C-alpha cells in the first residue's frame, strides 16, 4: 500500500488530494490497483502519520517492526525507544468491515468433491492460453449458483470479495476477471452430454440405484372440454394451464403430481 496524490487545479489554485492505494499482482502476472481509502486534502503532519500507519499494516516487509499502541486520549511516553513507532487507536470507532462467508462455500466445494466433478472437469478444462484457470472459475460460478445466484457482473463486482473463495480455491484475493466468468459457459457446452452421464452414474453409485429416472414437466398445457354446466349454459370452458410432473422408473410410471397455475401465466 502507498499514498497516491491526485492533482486538480481549481480557481487558478493547485489542489492535492490523497488516497491509500493497494497494489497487487494477479496470478497471470498482471498488476492491478485498488483504492482502499480516500483521504482528501491533508497537511504534511497528517501525511506523515498516514505513512506510519501504512508501514505498520504493510505485509511482506523484510524486517519486523515493533509498534506501541496507545489510546487516542494518551500520548506516547517520552522514554519510548526511538526505534519503536507509536500509534494512537480510537477503540470507540472500531468497526467490522468486509466479513466474508466461509461455511457455505466450504460445503458447496464438499458437494463438488462428493460428485467427483474434479475427476470429470480437470482433464477437460486445462488452463487457458493466457493462464486463465477455467476449472477454478467454474467452481466459483457453481458456488455462486448454490449460495446466492446472481449475474456474472455481480460476482465480479460484489459477491466474490464477500466470500472466502480466494482462500479455498487459491485464487486472487481481490478480483476475478469478469470476461472469464462469461466465457466459462462456452467451455462447458461441448461437455454437456458427458456431464449428464457422469452425474447419472454418481447418483447410481451413491444411492445404489438400478433404475432409470426421468423427471419431465408439461408446462403451459391446457385442455378444452364441455363439463356439466347449469341449465341453459352450453359454452365450453377453457381450463387453466397446469404444470405436471411425472416420474418414470425402470419403464413403470410411479404416479404424477400437478398443480393449477393462476390465469394469465
Kinemage of the C-alpha trace (Angstrom):
@kinemage 1
@onewidth
@group {chain A} dominant
@subgroup {mainchain}
@vectorlist {calphas} color= white
{ca unk a 1} P 0.000 0.000 0.000
{ca unk a 2} L 1.089 3.553 -0.595
{ca unk a 3} L -0.188 7.142 -0.684
{ca unk a 4} L -1.241 8.346 -4.119
{ca unk a 5} L -1.559 12.026 -4.969
{ca unk a 6} L -4.355 13.314 -7.229
{ca unk a 7} L -3.780 16.844 -8.511
{ca unk a 8} L -6.577 19.173 -9.537
{ca unk a 9} L -6.491 22.850 -10.467
{ca unk a 10} L -9.476 24.809 -9.227
{ca unk a 11} L -9.966 28.601 -9.394
{ca unk a 12} L -6.361 29.012 -10.504
{ca unk a 13} L -5.017 27.101 -7.492
{ca unk a 14} L -3.492 23.637 -7.469
{ca unk a 15} L -5.115 21.232 -5.013
{ca unk a 16} L -3.665 17.888 -3.948
{ca unk a 17} L -5.956 15.085 -2.858
{ca unk a 18} L -4.590 11.884 -1.351
{ca unk a 19} L -5.787 8.295 -1.187
{ca unk a 20} L -4.394 4.996 0.067
{ca unk a 21} L -3.925 2.586 -2.847
{ca unk a 22} L -3.169 -1.120 -2.695
{ca unk a 23} L -1.148 -2.692 -5.479
{ca unk a 24} L -1.252 -6.431 -6.051
{ca unk a 25} L -0.359 -8.858 -8.811
{ca unk a 26} L -2.810 -11.355 -10.284
{ca unk a 27} L -1.920 -14.985 -10.858
{ca unk a 28} L -1.444 -14.308 -14.575
{ca unk a 29} L 1.247 -11.716 -13.791
{ca unk a 30} L -0.855 -8.613 -14.470
{ca unk a 31} L -0.561 -5.815 -11.918
{ca unk a 32} L -3.776 -4.279 -10.567
{ca unk a 33} L -4.516 -1.435 -8.151
{ca unk a 34} L -7.423 -0.838 -5.782
{ca unk a 35} L -8.265 2.291 -3.817
{ca unk a 36} L -8.524 1.362 -0.143
{ca unk a 37} L -9.336 4.741 1.408
{ca unk a 38} L -9.848 8.281 0.097
{ca unk a 39} L -8.271 10.879 2.393
{ca unk a 40} L -8.908 14.152 0.566
{ca unk a 41} L -6.692 17.156 1.288
{ca unk a 42} L -4.280 16.554 4.174
{ca unk a 43} L -1.378 18.553 5.577
{ca unk a 44} L 2.226 17.383 5.937
{ca unk a 45} L 1.743 16.203 9.527
{ca unk a 46} L -1.277 14.115 8.574
{ca unk a 47} L 0.577 12.731 5.587
{ca unk a 48} L 3.471 11.612 7.779
{ca unk a 49} L 1.018 9.980 10.190
{ca unk a 50} L -0.680 8.042 7.403
{ca unk a 51} L 2.709 6.898 6.111
{ca unk a 52} L 3.492 5.452 9.543
{ca unk a 53} L 0.138 3.657 9.608
{ca unk a 54} L 0.741 2.181 6.166
{ca unk a 55} L 4.150 0.940 7.254
{ca unk a 56} L 2.573 -0.639 10.329
{ca unk a 57} L -0.069 -2.541 8.401
{ca unk a 58} L 2.006 -3.329 5.324
{ca unk a 59} L 2.537 -7.062 4.858
{ca unk a 60} L 5.622 -8.735 3.470
{ca unk a 61} L 8.218 -6.334 4.860
{ca unk a 62} L 11.746 -7.691 5.033
{ca unk a 63} L 12.362 -6.706 8.667
{ca unk a 64} L 9.843 -6.826 11.537
{ca unk a 65} L 8.759 -3.528 13.037
{ca unk a 66} L 7.817 -3.016 16.668
{ca unk a 67} L 4.840 -0.744 17.265
{ca unk a 68} L 3.457 0.593 20.524
{ca unk a 69} L -0.304 1.196 20.606
{ca unk a 70} L -1.912 3.825 22.862
{ca unk a 71} L -5.498 5.043 23.341
{ca unk a 72} L -6.467 8.121 21.382
{ca unk a 73} L -6.576 10.275 24.565
{ca unk a 74} L -2.989 9.425 25.590
{ca unk a 75} L 0.315 10.455 24.076
{ca unk a 76} L 3.292 8.175 23.690
{ca unk a 77} L 5.688 8.442 26.663
{ca unk a 78} L 8.895 10.351 26.129
{ca unk a 79} L 11.051 7.402 27.275
{ca unk a 80} L 9.809 5.276 24.360
{ca unk a 81} L 12.826 3.935 22.404
{ca unk a 82} L 13.486 5.794 19.191
{ca unk a 83} L 13.324 2.657 17.046
{ca unk a 84} L 9.795 1.878 18.293
{ca unk a 85} L 6.933 3.578 16.432
{ca unk a 86} L 3.773 4.622 18.222
{ca unk a 87} L 0.187 4.709 17.063
{ca unk a 88} L -2.899 6.120 18.743
{ca unk a 89} L -6.009 3.917 18.445
{ca unk a 90} L -9.554 5.180 18.948
{ca unk a 91} L -11.258 1.968 20.092
{ca unk a 92} L -14.703 3.553 20.153
{ca unk a 93} L -14.591 3.947 16.363
{ca unk a 94} L -13.587 0.379 15.563
{ca unk a 95} L -15.956 -1.240 13.057
{ca unk a 96} L -16.173 -4.594 11.338
{ca unk a 97} L -15.754 -4.282 7.589
{ca unk a 98} L -15.927 -6.871 4.864
{ca unk a 99} L -16.928 -10.017 6.759
{ca unk a 100} L -16.507 -12.965 4.403
{ca unk a 101} L -18.691 -16.026 4.012
{ca unk a 102} L -16.810 -19.270 4.521
{ca unk a 103} L -19.110 -22.083 5.665
{ca unk a 104} L -21.486 -22.161 2.688
{ca unk a 105} L -18.557 -22.001 0.252
{ca unk a 106} L -16.799 -24.866 2.023
{ca unk a 107} L -19.956 -27.008 2.000
{ca unk a 108} L -20.548 -26.400 -1.726
{ca unk a 109} L -17.000 -27.478 -2.533
{ca unk a 110} L -17.526 -30.602 -0.409
{ca unk a 111} L -20.583 -31.438 -2.520
{ca unk a 112} L -18.429 -30.850 -5.593
{ca unk a 113} L -15.946 -33.419 -4.309
{ca unk a 114} L -18.733 -35.857 -3.406
{ca unk a 115} L -19.975 -35.777 -7.000
{ca unk a 116} L -16.367 -36.258 -8.175
{ca unk a 117} L -16.688 -33.317 -10.511
{ca unk a 118} L -12.967 -32.702 -10.087
{ca unk a 119} L -12.231 -36.021 -11.840
{ca unk a 120} L -14.620 -35.074 -14.645
{ca unk a 121} L -13.658 -31.445 -15.281
{ca unk a 122} L -9.924 -31.344 -14.503
{ca unk a 123} L -8.821 -33.026 -17.762
{ca unk a 124} L -11.494 -31.224 -19.776
{ca unk a 125} L -10.757 -27.669 -18.578
{ca unk a 126} L -6.997 -27.065 -18.761
{ca unk a 127} L -5.613 -23.558 -18.110
{ca unk a 128} L -6.215 -21.120 -20.952
{ca unk a 129} L -3.614 -19.613 -23.229
{ca unk a 130} L -3.449 -16.509 -21.026
{ca unk a 131} L -3.270 -18.518 -17.816
{ca unk a 132} L -6.995 -18.484 -17.041
{ca unk a 133} L -7.834 -21.237 -14.556
{ca unk a 134} L -11.116 -22.387 -16.128
{ca unk a 135} L -11.562 -25.176 -13.588
{ca unk a 136} L -11.470 -22.742 -10.658
{ca unk a 137} L -13.674 -20.231 -12.489
{ca unk a 138} L -16.269 -22.984 -12.902
{ca unk a 139} L -16.090 -23.851 -9.201
{ca unk a 140} L -16.629 -20.185 -8.384
{ca unk a 141} L -19.715 -19.984 -10.607
{ca unk a 142} L -21.160 -23.196 -9.154
{ca unk a 143} L -20.707 -21.860 -5.620
{ca unk a 144} L -22.485 -18.665 -6.600
{ca unk a 145} L -25.432 -20.551 -8.109
{ca unk a 146} L -25.799 -22.630 -4.946
{ca unk a 147} L -25.378 -19.848 -2.397
{ca unk a 148} L -26.551 -16.540 -3.885
{ca unk a 149} L -27.480 -16.811 -7.584
{ca unk a 150} L -26.542 -13.662 -9.447
{ca unk a 151} L -25.148 -12.353 -12.692
{ca unk a 152} L -21.517 -12.682 -13.681
{ca unk a 153} L -21.121 -8.927 -13.238
{ca unk a 154} L -22.490 -9.181 -9.694
{ca unk a 155} L -19.997 -11.956 -8.924
{ca unk a 156} L -17.142 -9.857 -10.306
{ca unk a 157} L -18.136 -6.572 -8.688
{ca unk a 158} L -19.509 -7.580 -5.294
{ca unk a 159} L -20.084 -11.217 -4.370
{ca unk a 160} L -16.586 -12.661 -4.846
{ca unk a 161} L -14.973 -10.280 -2.348
{ca unk a 162} L -17.682 -11.149 0.209
{ca unk a 163} L -16.658 -14.818 0.271
{ca unk a 164} L -13.619 -16.828 1.331
{ca unk a 165} L -13.315 -18.495 -2.089
{ca unk a 166} L -9.999 -16.779 -2.695
{ca unk a 167} L -8.573 -18.822 0.178
{ca unk a 168} L -10.489 -22.029 -0.527
{ca unk a 169} L -9.648 -22.066 -4.246
{ca unk a 170} L -6.246 -20.375 -4.104
{ca unk a 171} L -7.353 -17.505 -6.349
{ca unk a 172} L -6.646 -13.774 -6.348
{ca unk a 173} L -7.871 -12.162 -3.155
{ca unk a 174} L -9.478 -9.045 -4.547
{ca unk a 175} L -10.800 -9.567 -8.048
{ca unk a 176} L -11.813 -12.211 -10.559
{ca unk a 177} L -11.787 -11.222 -14.275
{ca unk a 178} L -15.332 -10.641 -15.470
{ca unk a 179} L -14.622 -11.806 -19.023
{ca unk a 180} L -13.532 -15.205 -17.732
{ca unk a 181} L -16.845 -15.564 -15.890
{ca unk a 182} L -18.781 -15.037 -19.117
{ca unk a 183} L -16.543 -17.169 -21.337
{ca unk a 184} L -16.554 -20.098 -18.914
{ca unk a 185} L -20.035 -21.083 -20.128
{ca unk a 186} L -18.650 -21.536 -23.639
{ca unk a 187} L -16.163 -24.063 -22.261
{ca unk a 188} L -18.980 -26.207 -20.839
{ca unk a 189} L -21.384 -26.625 -23.749
{ca unk a 190} L -19.330 -29.265 -25.545
{ca unk a 191} L -19.256 -31.396 -22.365
{ca unk a 192} L -22.993 -31.252 -21.632
{ca unk a 193} L -23.864 -34.849 -22.547
{ca unk a 194} L -20.792 -36.237 -20.792
{ca unk a 195} L -21.697 -34.306 -17.643
{ca unk a 196} L -25.213 -35.759 -17.616
{ca unk a 197} L -23.814 -39.268 -17.954
{ca unk a 198} L -21.318 -38.638 -15.155
{ca unk a 199} L -23.964 -37.291 -12.760
{ca unk a 200} L -26.279 -40.188 -13.528
{ca unk a 201} L -23.524 -42.655 -12.718
{ca unk a 202} L -22.646 -40.875 -9.481
{ca unk a 203} L -26.323 -40.965 -8.479
{ca unk a 204} L -26.372 -44.734 -9.027
{ca unk a 205} L -23.163 -45.242 -7.064
{ca unk a 206} L -24.128 -43.024 -4.133
{ca unk a 207} L -27.625 -44.457 -3.671
{ca unk a 208} L -27.068 -47.959 -5.076
{ca unk a 209} L -29.810 -47.255 -7.610
{ca unk a 210} L -30.569 -49.551 -10.536
{ca unk a 211} L -33.492 -47.644 -12.028
{ca unk a 212} L -33.652 -45.124 -14.836
{ca unk a 213} L -35.289 -41.923 -13.583
{ca unk a 214} L -36.795 -39.307 -15.875
{ca unk a 215} L -38.357 -36.138 -14.499
{ca unk a 216} L -40.207 -34.077 -17.030
{ca unk a 217} L -42.775 -31.317 -16.888
{ca unk a 218} L -45.663 -30.304 -19.098
{ca unk a 219} L -45.761 -26.569 -18.596
{ca unk a 220} L -48.304 -24.287 -20.259
{ca unk a 221} L -50.617 -27.197 -21.082
{ca unk a 222} L -54.341 -26.534 -21.244
{ca unk a 223} L -57.464 -28.508 -22.110
{ca unk a 224} L -60.834 -27.555 -23.568
{ca unk a 225} L -63.876 -29.580 -22.567
{ca unk a 226} L -67.637 -29.468 -22.117
{ca unk a 227} L -68.170 -30.254 -18.420
{ca unk a 228} L -71.652 -30.125 -16.876
{ca unk a 229} L -72.982 -26.568 -16.775
{ca unk a 230} L -76.052 -25.020 -15.243
{ca unk a 231} L -79.220 -25.367 -17.279
{ca unk a 232} L -79.123 -23.127 -20.374
{ca unk a 233} L -75.339 -22.556 -20.309
{ca unk a 234} L -73.708 -24.531 -23.116
{ca unk a 235} L -70.467 -22.558 -23.592
{ca unk a 236} L -67.248 -24.595 -23.446
{ca unk a 237} L -64.771 -23.621 -20.775
{ca unk a 238} L -61.010 -23.406 -21.220
{ca unk a 239} L -59.288 -24.831 -18.171
{ca unk a 240} L -56.383 -23.026 -16.586
{ca unk a 241} L -52.853 -24.084 -17.560
{ca unk a 242} L -51.354 -26.583 -15.201
{ca unk a 243} L -47.824 -27.830 -14.517
{ca unk a 244} L -47.447 -31.601 -14.428
{ca unk a 245} L -44.519 -33.605 -13.100
{ca unk a 246} L -44.302 -37.335 -13.728
{ca unk a 247} L -41.670 -39.790 -12.571
{ca unk a 248} L -40.757 -42.822 -14.632
{ca unk a 249} L -38.520 -45.513 -13.129
{ca unk a 250} L -37.487 -48.639 -14.962
{ca unk a 251} L -40.223 -48.129 -17.555
{ca unk a 252} L -43.014 -48.034 -14.952
{ca unk a 253} L -44.980 -44.918 -14.103
{ca unk a 254} L -44.834 -44.181 -10.402
{ca unk a 255} L -47.507 -41.502 -10.375
{ca unk a 256} L -47.966 -37.894 -11.299
{ca unk a 257} L -48.215 -34.612 -9.478
{ca unk a 258} L -49.779 -31.489 -10.915
{ca unk a 259} L -50.803 -28.049 -9.770
{ca unk a 260} L -53.010 -25.400 -11.317
{ca unk a 261} L -51.429 -22.130 -12.319
{ca unk a 262} L -53.150 -18.743 -11.960
{ca unk a 263} L -54.739 -17.339 -15.088
{ca unk a 264} L -52.592 -15.118 -17.250
{ca unk a 265} L -49.395 -17.134 -16.755
